[in-house]
Amino acid sequence: MTLFIDTHNEKITVALLSEKVFISQKETNHEHSKYVLNMIKTLLEENNYNKSDIDEIIVVNGPGSFTGIRIGVVIAKTLSYTLNVKIKTISSLETFGISENAEFDIIALDDTKGSYFMAKDFKNPKYLPKDVFEDYIRENNYTVSKNKNYDFKRIYEYSKSLDYIDPKNVNPIYIKRLNV
């Protein structure tokens, strides 16, 4: 079974995924540091699983808020070490791009000052100020997805193509590092 952890924004999402089916998900907008571990524990208990049933962890490592990403990554790394399970990272842009049902050229997440985006090949995330991003999209006639929903079946299938990472090398992608 796979444990999915996403804390890249104000919403916390944890889910249990398996080869056969999406098992369950919990979401909340509460303080990350107070709720993530309890959400994982409750999710396991409600579905009659133990922590020993976790085979791998997929953690969203950003881009996103500094505190949220840091908390999710630290929890995933700690669980990976303590449970001796493998870990993979996926970006917030990838999760939403993979989950998108419509055609698009670029997946984007907005903040108050601009947009974080990448092409649908999920390589080279970038950040542009709002007005520059709008000009960029218009000049290139790009279709932009701003999907913020999860399709866990697609995410799970996509994750099979991702490499496992040594937990000590799992690092957050902070918003400030994306400036171009």
C-alpha positions as MATLAB code, in Angstrom:
seq = 'MTLFIDTHNEKITVALLSEKVFISQKETNHEHSKYVLNMIKTLLEENNYNKSDIDEIIVVNGPGSFTGIRIGVVIAKTLSYTLNVKIKTISSLETFGISENAEFDIIALDDTKGSYFMAKDFKNPKYLPKDVFEDYIRENNYTVSKNKNYDFKRIYEYSKSLDYIDPKNVNPIYIKRLNV';
ca = [
       0.000    0.000    0.000;
       1.134    3.540   -0.765;
       0.810    6.514    1.555;
       0.332    9.820   -0.311;
       1.111   13.076    1.539;
       0.455   16.564    0.160;
       0.978   19.669    2.289;
       2.012   22.121   -0.435;
      -0.724   24.637    0.386;
      -3.204   25.391    3.153;
      -5.038   22.102    2.505;
      -3.567   18.887    3.899;
      -4.282   15.758    1.852;
      -3.288   12.257    2.877;
      -4.455    9.175    1.004;
      -3.947    5.443    0.868;
      -3.473    3.973   -2.589;
      -3.064    0.424   -3.781;
      -2.518   -1.441   -7.024;
      -6.174   -2.356   -7.237;
      -8.014    0.676   -5.950;
      -7.865    4.066   -4.326;
      -8.546    3.248   -0.702;
      -9.288    6.431    1.168;
      -8.417   10.087    1.572;
      -8.583   12.737    4.279;
      -8.379   16.493    3.828;
      -8.385   19.430    6.196;
      -7.378   23.076    6.247;
      -5.989   22.986    9.768;
      -2.446   23.671   10.915;
      -0.122   21.204    9.220;
       2.179   20.594   12.160;
      -0.728   19.650   14.427;
      -2.765   17.472   12.097;
      -0.769   15.570    9.470;
       0.403   12.693   11.672;
      -2.994   12.307   13.323;
      -4.663   12.291    9.902;
      -2.352    9.492    8.754;
      -3.003    7.509   11.924;
      -6.782    7.952   11.626;
      -6.752    7.072    7.925;
      -4.912    3.822    8.640;
      -7.207    2.941   11.557;
     -10.427    3.704    9.658;
      -9.329    1.376    6.869;
      -8.065   -1.394    9.179;
      -4.412   -0.963    8.251;
      -1.292   -0.679   10.344;
       1.779    1.404    9.649;
       3.531   -1.865    8.775;
       1.174   -2.179    5.764;
       2.770    0.865    4.125;
       5.119   -0.235    1.327;
       6.017    3.170   -0.071;
       5.431    6.868    0.425;
       4.740    9.451   -2.261;
       5.217   12.994   -1.026;
       4.412   16.199   -2.857;
       7.598   18.230   -2.508;
       6.420   21.514   -4.008;
       6.327   24.103   -5.253;
       4.312   25.432   -2.387;
       4.371   27.287    0.865;
       7.612   27.091    2.817;
       6.103   25.749    6.033;
       3.627   23.352    4.435;
       6.164   21.732    2.125;
       8.764   21.470    4.864;
       6.348   19.722    7.220;
       5.127   17.225    4.611;
       8.650   16.371    3.440;
      10.005   15.972    6.979;
       7.115   13.700    7.959;
       7.537   11.591    4.798;
      11.297   11.284    5.352;
      10.841   10.386    9.010;
       8.252    7.725    8.194;
      10.460    6.378    5.423;
      13.364    5.978    7.851;
      11.370    4.630   10.790;
       9.191    2.226    8.786;
      12.030    1.305    6.431;
       9.913    1.999    3.342;
      10.833    3.554    0.023;
       9.945    7.097   -0.892;
       9.183    8.996   -4.103;
       8.588   12.670   -4.720;
       6.118   14.297   -7.056;
       5.579   17.995   -7.629;
       2.297   19.738   -6.916;
       2.195   20.756  -10.579;
       2.596   17.111  -11.648;
      -0.224   15.894   -9.381;
      -2.669   18.388  -10.848;
      -1.416   17.984  -14.428;
      -1.710   14.206  -14.269;
      -5.206   14.576  -12.836;
      -6.392   16.975  -15.561;
      -9.007   15.546  -17.931;
      -8.813   18.279  -20.571;
      -6.037   19.068  -23.044;
      -3.567   21.731  -21.934;
      -0.146   23.111  -22.814;
       0.793   24.371  -19.360;
      -0.256   23.507  -15.816;
      -0.199   26.519  -13.498;
      -0.624   27.339   -9.824;
      -1.206   30.977   -8.953;
      -0.157   32.955   -5.940;
      -0.882   36.616   -5.233;
       2.077   37.838   -7.291;
       2.309   35.396  -10.180;
       2.143   31.830  -11.436;
       4.236   28.703  -11.034;
       3.980   26.617  -14.148;
       5.416   23.885  -16.312;
       4.657   22.290  -19.633;
       2.781   19.008  -19.695;
       6.077   17.128  -19.969;
       6.447   18.046  -16.267;
       9.973   19.375  -16.631;
      11.565   22.685  -15.618;
       9.040   24.470  -13.406;
       9.142   28.247  -13.685;
       7.689   31.290  -11.991;
       6.611   34.504  -13.659;
       4.947   37.609  -12.239;
       1.229   37.766  -13.004;
       1.364   40.288  -15.873;
       4.406   38.634  -17.492;
       2.759   35.201  -17.242;
      -0.444   36.481  -18.853;
       1.576   38.002  -21.718;
       3.575   34.771  -22.114;
       0.385   32.704  -22.388;
      -1.265   35.119  -24.798;
       1.815   35.495  -27.038;
       2.252   31.716  -27.308;
      -1.468   30.933  -27.505;
      -1.094   28.328  -24.738;
      -3.979   26.521  -23.104;
      -3.536   26.668  -19.335;
      -4.869   24.190  -16.800;
      -5.392   25.416  -13.279;
      -6.799   22.085  -12.111;
      -6.608   21.594   -8.349;
      -8.260   18.183   -8.095;
      -6.638   14.799   -7.632;
      -7.128   11.694   -9.716;
      -5.400    9.219   -7.431;
      -5.580    6.357   -9.906;
      -3.649    8.429  -12.447;
      -1.218    9.683   -9.814;
      -0.560    6.132   -8.641;
      -0.001    4.882  -12.205;
       2.306    7.813  -12.986;
       4.247    7.219   -9.776;
       5.315    3.819  -11.089;
       7.578    5.658  -13.550;
       9.247    7.630  -10.748;
      12.452    6.497   -9.110;
      12.768    5.846   -5.430;
      14.933    8.381   -3.650;
      17.209    7.991   -0.677;
      15.242    9.796    2.051;
      18.206   12.023    2.859;
      17.976   13.369   -0.712;
      14.263   14.200   -0.579;
      14.119   17.981   -0.610;
      11.355   20.547   -0.822;
      10.914   22.781   -3.846;
      10.319   26.135   -2.255;
       8.578   28.880   -4.141;
      11.490   31.283   -3.780;
      13.803   28.857   -5.629;
      11.651   28.959   -8.769;
      12.221   32.608   -9.612;
      13.547   33.033  -13.148;
];
